[in-house]
Amino acid sequence: MANADATLAQKPARDTRTRDLRRKTRSRERRRGRIGWAFIAPFAVVFVVFLIAPLAYAFYISLYTKGLATGTIFSGLGNYVQAFQDPVFLDGIAFVIHFALVLIPVQMIISLAVALVLDAVVTRFTRFARLMIFLPYAVPAVIGALMWGFLYSPSFGPLTQIFGANAPFPLSPDNVFYGLMNVVTWQWAGYYMIIIYAALRSIDPTLYEAARIDGANAWQVAFRIKVPLVASALVLILVFALIGTLQFFTEPSILAPVANGSITPGFTPNIYAFNQAFQYSNFNYASALSFSLGIVVFIAVYIFLFATRKRGGFLK
């Protein structure tokens, strides 16, 4: 009987200690949560102020039309309908799609080939070669475009000094496509190579040893083992390249003064939107053009990811 009374007396005390422990645990978790939010807050403020708020404002003004006689009136999706009926915008979309279809495979082949060579060849110069190939990506795009503008210039470029009056002009109407493709490939191939090379270095070397024991040569190891195992990295690169190419802007904008009219104000959708905003002060329509391009990019990337996922993999 005495033991039962003692047990009953201890139960409230035990319950009190359990409640206190739970209260302290919740308090500690809330304190940790506040600390976490404090660390996130600076980024969140910058993210909202410099990305979310401008996007929201741009979308807001894209729903209005401003005219000298009518003033600012609500037009709803009228600017978007006009954008997808604008021949200049549609020609720019067609150009960047064509550019992507030609450029991206070339970049992928170069990046993959270089990564496979650097992974297979182990010498004292491998690190130096990897750094030199990656170096163009470290050069800001504007500086790189200015450099290529000097190299391409028909007035004082090295091509004119070497070939004289018959020097080829890479930015002529017939060559501007390939001249720009050369600039972009030089700028980005090293970055894509590093991604593929990092994926290759993460592969278990015992797979190569097993393949060699089974009689596989270097080409078979490369294309039947290495390439399929870095398929996820290739998909990532393709998505990056597709998004960047459809938003093509920096290089043609910088090279336009040297191109002698080959790069027009509507050369790409982004250049067209930029000129609408800052040359014609048509900010409402420029915002609609920008969001229309975003819709095209989203659809293109979604189709690519859906197609690769449906097939069960990029290389299957």
C-alpha positions in Angstrom: 0.0 0.0 0.0 2.8 2.4 0.9 4.5 1.6 -2.4 1.3 2.4 -4.3 1.0 5.7 -2.6 4.6 6.6 -3.4 4.1 5.7 -7.0 1.0 7.9 -7.2 2.9 10.8 -5.6 5.8 10.5 -8.1 3.5 10.5 -11.2 2.5 14.2 -11.1 6.2 15.1 -10.6 7.2 13.0 -13.5 4.4 14.5 -15.7 5.6 18.0 -14.7 9.2 17.2 -15.7 8.0 15.7 -19.0 6.0 18.9 -19.8 9.0 21.1 -18.8 11.3 19.1 -21.1 8.8 19.3 -24.0 8.5 23.1 -23.4 12.3 23.5 -23.4 12.6 21.4 -26.5 10.0 23.5 -28.4 11.6 26.7 -27.2 15.0 25.5 -28.3 13.6 24.5 -31.7 11.9 27.9 -32.1 15.2 29.6 -31.2 17.0 27.6 -33.8 14.4 28.4 -36.3 14.8 32.1 -35.7 18.5 31.8 -36.1 18.0 30.0 -39.4 15.7 32.7 -40.6 18.2 35.3 -39.5 20.8 33.7 -41.7 18.4 33.5 -44.6 17.0 37.0 -44.3 19.8 38.9 -46.1 19.5 36.7 -49.2 15.7 36.7 -49.0 15.7 40.5 -48.9 18.0 40.8 -51.9 16.0 38.0 -53.7 12.7 39.8 -53.2 13.9 43.3 -53.9 16.1 42.6 -56.9 14.2 39.7 -58.5 10.7 39.1 -57.3 9.7 42.8 -57.1 11.1 43.7 -60.5 9.5 40.7 -62.1 6.1 41.5 -60.5 6.3 45.1 -61.7 7.4 44.1 -65.2 4.4 41.7 -65.4 2.1 44.4 -64.1 3.1 47.0 -66.7 3.0 44.4 -69.5 -0.8 44.3 -69.0 -1.0 48.0 -69.9 -0.5 50.0 -73.1 0.8 53.6 -73.1 0.0 56.0 -76.0 0.3 59.7 -76.6 -3.3 60.2 -77.2 -4.9 57.5 -75.0 -2.4 57.6 -72.1 -2.0 54.4 -70.1 -4.9 52.0 -70.5 -5.4 48.4 -69.4 -5.0 46.0 -72.3 -4.9 42.7 -70.5 -3.1 40.1 -72.7 -3.2 42.4 -75.7 0.6 43.0 -75.6 1.2 39.3 -75.5 -1.1 38.7 -78.5 0.8 41.4 -80.4 4.2 39.9 -79.4 3.3 36.5 -80.9 2.1 38.2 -84.0 5.1 40.5 -84.3 7.2 39.3 -87.3 10.4 40.8 -85.8 9.9 38.9 -82.6 9.0 35.7 -84.4 12.1 36.0 -86.6 14.2 36.5 -83.5 12.7 33.4 -82.0 13.4 31.4 -85.1 17.0 32.6 -85.2 17.8 31.6 -81.6 16.1 28.2 -82.1 18.2 27.7 -85.2 21.3 28.9 -83.4 20.6 26.5 -80.5 20.1 23.5 -82.8 23.5 24.1 -84.4 25.5 25.6 -81.5 24.6 23.2 -78.7 25.6 19.9 -80.4 29.0 21.5 -81.4 29.6 22.7 -77.8 28.6 19.3 -76.4 30.9 17.4 -78.8 33.9 19.7 -78.1 33.3 19.7 -74.3 32.8 15.9 -74.1 35.8 15.1 -76.3 38.1 17.4 -74.3 36.8 16.0 -71.0 37.3 12.4 -72.1 40.9 13.2 -73.2 41.8 15.0 -70.0 40.3 12.1 -68.0 42.2 9.4 -69.9 45.6 11.2 -70.2 47.3 11.8 -66.9 50.4 13.9 -67.2 52.0 16.9 -65.5 50.4 19.2 -68.0 46.8 17.9 -67.4 46.0 20.5 -64.7 47.5 23.3 -66.8 45.5 22.2 -69.9 42.3 22.0 -67.8 42.9 25.6 -66.5 43.6 27.0 -69.9 40.5 25.4 -71.4 38.4 26.7 -68.6 39.9 30.2 -68.6 37.7 31.7 -71.3 34.7 31.2 -69.0 36.4 33.2 -66.3 36.6 36.1 -68.7 33.5 38.3 -68.4 31.3 38.0 -71.5 31.5 41.7 -72.3 35.3 41.7 -72.2 35.4 38.5 -74.3 33.0 40.0 -76.9 35.1 43.2 -77.0 38.2 41.1 -77.6 36.5 39.2 -80.5 35.2 42.5 -81.8 38.9 43.6 -82.2 39.8 40.3 -83.8 36.9 40.5 -86.2 37.2 44.2 -87.0 37.7 44.8 -90.8 39.5 48.1 -90.0 42.2 47.2 -87.6 41.8 43.4 -86.8 44.6 40.9 -87.4 42.6 39.3 -90.3 42.9 42.5 -92.3 46.6 42.8 -91.6 47.2 39.2 -92.7 44.9 38.9 -95.7 44.7 42.6 -96.7 41.7 43.8 -98.7 40.5 40.2 -99.3 40.3 39.4 -95.6 37.2 37.4 -94.6 34.7 39.3 -92.4 33.2 36.9 -89.8 30.4 39.3 -89.0 29.2 39.8 -92.6 25.5 38.9 -93.3 26.6 35.5 -94.7 29.1 34.7 -91.8 27.6 36.4 -88.7 25.9 33.1 -87.6 29.1 31.2 -87.5 31.1 34.2 -86.2 28.8 34.4 -83.2 28.8 30.7 -82.8 32.6 30.7 -82.6 32.5 33.4 -79.8 29.9 31.5 -77.7 31.7 28.2 -78.1 35.0 29.7 -77.0 33.2 31.3 -74.0 31.3 28.3 -72.7 32.9 25.0 -73.9 35.4 25.1 -71.0 32.7 25.5 -68.4 30.8 22.5 -69.8 34.0 20.6 -70.0 34.6 21.1 -66.3 31.1 19.7 -65.5 31.6 16.6 -67.6 35.2 16.1 -66.3 33.9 16.3 -62.7 31.2 13.7 -63.5 33.9 11.5 -65.1 36.1 11.7 -62.0 33.3 10.5 -59.8 33.0 7.2 -61.6 34.4 4.1 -59.8 37.7 3.2 -61.5 37.0 -0.5 -60.9 34.5 -0.4 -63.7 37.2 0.5 -66.2 39.4 -2.3 -64.8 36.6 -4.8 -65.2 36.0 -3.7 -68.7 39.6 -4.0 -69.7 39.7 -7.5 -68.2 36.8 -8.4 -70.4 38.8 -7.2 -73.4 37.4 -3.7 -73.9 39.7 -1.2 -75.6 39.9 2.6 -74.8 37.2 3.6 -77.3 34.8 1.0 -75.9 35.5 2.1 -72.3 34.9 5.8 -73.3 31.7 5.4 -75.3 30.1 2.3 -73.6 31.0 3.1 -69.9 32.0 6.7 -69.4 29.6 8.5 -71.7 26.4 6.6 -70.4 27.5 7.2 -66.8 27.8 11.0 -67.3 24.4 11.2 -69.0 22.9 13.2 -66.1 25.7 15.8 -66.5 25.1 16.0 -70.2 21.4 16.7 -69.6 22.2 19.4 -67.1 24.6 21.0 -69.6 22.0 20.8 -72.4 19.4 22.6 -70.2 21.9 25.3 -69.3 22.9 25.7 -72.9 19.3 25.8 -74.2 18.2 28.4 -71.7 21.3 30.6 -72.3 21.1 30.3 -76.1 17.4 31.2 -76.3 18.2 34.3 -74.2 21.1 35.3 -76.5 22.0 39.0 -75.9 25.4 40.0 -74.7 27.7 39.0 -77.5 25.6 40.3 -80.4 24.9 43.5 -78.5 28.6 44.2 -78.0 29.5 43.2 -81.6 26.7 45.1 -83.3 28.8 48.3 -83.9 31.5 46.2 -85.6 29.0 44.1 -87.7 28.1 46.9 -90.1 24.4 46.2 -90.0 24.5 42.4 -89.9 23.2 42.5 -86.3 19.9 44.3 -86.5 17.8 45.8 -83.6 15.6 42.7 -83.8 18.4 40.2 -84.2 17.3 38.2 -81.1 14.2 38.5 -78.9 16.2 40.0 -76.0 17.9 42.6 -78.2 14.5 43.5 -79.6 12.9 43.9 -76.2 15.9 45.9 -75.0 15.6 48.3 -78.0 11.8 48.6 -77.5 12.5 49.7 -73.9 15.5 51.9 -74.1 15.4 53.3 -77.6 11.6 53.7 -78.1 10.6 54.0 -74.4 8.0 51.3 -75.0 8.4 49.7 -71.6 5.0 48.0 -71.6 5.5 46.2 -74.8 9.1 45.4 -73.9 8.0 43.7 -70.7 5.5 41.7 -72.6 8.2 40.6 -75.1 10.4 39.5 -72.2 7.7 37.4 -70.6 6.8 36.0 -74.0 10.4 34.9 -74.4 10.3 33.4 -70.9 7.2 31.4 -72.0 9.1 30.1 -75.1 12.1 29.1 -72.9 9.9 27.3 -70.4 8.1 25.4 -73.1 11.4 24.4 -74.8 13.0 23.2 -71.6 9.9 21.4 -70.5 9.6 19.5 -73.8 13.3 18.5 -73.6 13.1 17.3 -70.0 9.8 15.5 -70.7 11.3 13.8 -73.8 14.4 12.6 -72.0 12.4 11.4 -68.9 9.9 9.6 -71.1 12.7 7.7 -72.9 14.1 6.7 -69.5 17.3 8.6 -69.9 19.3 10.8 -72.2 21.3 8.2 -74.0 18.8 5.3 -74.0 
